[in-house]
Amino acid sequence: MTTSRAALVAELTAELTALAQQRAAVESALRRALLRAASAKVGQALIAEAMGVSQPAVSQAITTARKDVLGRTASGRAVLAHRRALLEAAKAHRARDVRVVGAVARGEAGAELELLVRLPASAGPHDAAALAGALVELLGLQVAVDAEHLLDAPALAARAADAVPL
């Protein structure tokens, strides 16, 4: 009887370990999908309907996903700590839809904070650079800012793929 109990315990332990690993993978994929949807401006009501949850639950999940991803690096934690001021600086420079991209958006330590923003069509590279300069002063980090309309389609798609909306 002891051998069969030990075998059952080993089998159940292996099954639970495998399920925990699957759960972690699904949670990671869900977090990434939520951030991609938010970055693409998919409405929270539509996301909630697709997931079978309430809109407030989606809002909370997006906020949690943002904190989970950005909280992995010092640069990301600086963004979270100064999020309001960062968004105000972006607004003052006519930027909207501010998203963290690159290494920090993937939860990897990077040499600089990379942001993707929407600027008016009349804005040029100097406008993105001016915003980057303001954010360097605010955050004390190296910051690169890319304006969507100044990137070609493949570059924009690559940048937007890992974007974490603020």
N, C-alpha and C positions, 0 to 999 in steps of 0.2 A: 504493500500500500504506500509506503514511503517513497518508493521509486516513482510510482505513477503521480503522486502529489508533487514531487520535485520536478517531474517532466511537465506537468500542468503549469506549475509556477514559472518555469523557464519559458514555456510556450506563450503564456499570457504576458510575461515581461517583454519578450521579443515583439509581440503584437502591439503592446502599448507603446513601446519605444518607436516602432515603425509609424504608428498613428500620430504620435507626438511630432515626429519629423515631418509627416505629411501636413499636419496642422500648421506647423511653422512655415512651410513652403506656401501653403494656401494663404495664410495671413500676410505674408510678404507680397505675394502676387496681388492680393486684394488691396493692400496699402498702395502699391505702385499704380494699380488701375484707378483707384480713387484720386490719387494725385494727378494722373494723366487726364482724367475726366475734368477735374477742377481746373487744371491748366488750360484745357481746351474750351473752357467756359460752358461745359455741359451743365444744365441746371440741376440743382440739388433735388428738386422734386422729381425730375426724370430719373436720376440715379436712385432715389429712394424707391420709386415704383419698380425699377428693374431689380432691385435687391430685395424688395418685399419688406422694407423697413420705413420708418418715418423720416421726414426731411430733417428734423432736429438730430436724429441719430446719424444721418449722413454728415451733417455739419460737424458734429462732435468727432466722427471718425476721420474726417479730413484734417481737422485740427490736431488730433492725436497722431495721425500719420506724418504730418508736417513736423511735429515735435520729435517724433521717433527718428525720422531721417536726419533732420538738421541737428538734433542733439548728439549725434555721433562724433562731431568734430568741433574743435575750438571755434573755427570760423562760423559754423552753423549755429553754435550756441550764442555767438556774438550777434548774429542776425536775429535770432529769437529774442534776445535781451533788448535789442534796439529796433524791433520790428516797426513800431509806430513811427519813430523818428526817421527810419529808413524810408518808409512809405511817404511820409511828409516831404522829405527831401526829393524823392522821385516826383511827387506831384508838383513841387516847386520848379522842377526842370521839365515839366510837361510830359513826364513818363507815366505810363499806367501799365497794368497787368504785369507787375514785377514778379519774376520767377527766378529762383536759384537754379543754376544748371551746372554741369561739369562735375568735378570730383566731389564737391560738397553736397550736391544733390544726390549723389550716389552713396553718401555717407563715408567717403574716403577723404583722408587729409589731403588737401591740395595746396599748391603754392599760392594761389590767390582765389578770392571769391569771384565767381563768375555769375553775372546776372543777364537775363534776357528780358527786354522791356519793349513796350509799344510806345513809339514817339510819333508825333505828327509827321505826315509825309514830307513836309518841308524841312524837317530836321536832318542834319548831317552828322558825320562822325564826330565833329567837334562838340555837338550837343551830348552825345553819349559820353564823350571824354569829360565834359564838364560835370555830368552827374557822377561819374566814377571818381573824380577829384573830390567832390563833396562827400561822397561816401567813405573815401579813404580817411578824411578828417573825422567823420562821425564814428567810424568803426575801428580805426587804427589798423586796418588790414589792407593788403593789396587788393584792389577791386578792378575787374574788367566788366564793362557794360556793352552788350550787343543790342542794337536796335533791330527788331524784326525786319523792317522794310529795307534794311541795308544788307541783308543776307540773301544769298540765292536759295532756291527751294531745297536742295539737298542739305545745305548747311543748316537751314532753319529747322528742317525735320530732325536732323541729328541733335541739335541743341534742345528742341522741344521734347524729345523722347524721354529725357530724364528730369524734366522740369518739376520743381516744387514751388507751387504758387504761394505768394505771401498774402 
